[in-house]
Amino acid sequence: MSDHRGVLVTGASRGIGRATAIAFAERGYRVAVHYSSRRDDAAQTLAELAGDGHALIGGDLADPDAARSLVTEAVERLGAVDVLVNNAAVAPSAANVHRLGDTSWEAWTQAWRSMLDVTLLGAVNVTWAVAQHLIDRGAPGSIVNVGSRGAFRGEPDYPAYGASKAALHAFGQSAAVALAPHGISVTSVAPGFIATERQAAKLAGAEGDAVRDQSPFGRVGTPEEIAAAVVHLASPEAAWSSGAVLDLNGASYLR
C-alpha cells in the first residue's frame, strides 16, 4: 500500500497514462490525472480510479507557467505530490510526419517546436516544480519519465520525437544525480510499440502483422505492462534503480 501517497501523472487521458493512473490508484495512491485537451477522456480515466481523493487537472505543458501551476494545483488538491510520472508527449501521427528530404520548412520547424515544447520542456518544467516541492518538504520521492525505444533505434519519420525522448532520458539521468542527495529517485522507461487506442487502426490493418513481428513474442506490449514497470520504479523499494533507463519492448530492440 502507498499510505495514500500522491502521484501526478501527466498525459493521463488515454493509453499508457490512463493505465498508469489506474495502477497507482489500485495500490492506494491519490492520483492527479493531467490532461491538455482531452478533458472528456481524462474524466473517464478519473471515473475508473479505485478509491477517492483523486483530482482532474488541465494544463498545456508547452506553457512553462501552466506546467508550474499544474503542480501547485496537484499539491493543493492531493495534499502532497510524492511521485511524478512524466508521460505527456506530442505523439507521432500522420499529421506531423517530418522526414528529412520530404518535409517543408514550415512543417519541419512546427514539428520540432511542438514536440520539444511538450515532450521535453514540459517534462523538464514539471520536474523542477515537483522536485522543489519535495525538497521544501524534506520528503523523499520518485520521478519516472516515459521515454521511447525510438530514442535509441531512431525515428526517421519523426526525428523530433526520437530526439525529444532521447533528451528526456538524458535529462532524467542528470536529475537522478542532482536529486539523489535529497532522497529523490529518477528513472525512465523506454517502451516499444504499445497497443493504445491511438494505435488500434494500425494494428488492425495491413501493417499489424509486421508490427507484431518486431518482437519475438509475436505481439506488441500493453499499456498495463508499462504501467506495472512505472509503479515499481516509483516505489521506495526501487530507489536504487535511480538513473536507470528500462527497456520495455519485448526484445524487439536490443542495445
Summary of the structure (lengths in Angstrom):
residues: 255
radius of gyration: 17.4
end to end distance: 34.5
largest distance: 53.3
contacts: 900
relative contact order: 0.14
helix: 51%
strand: 15%
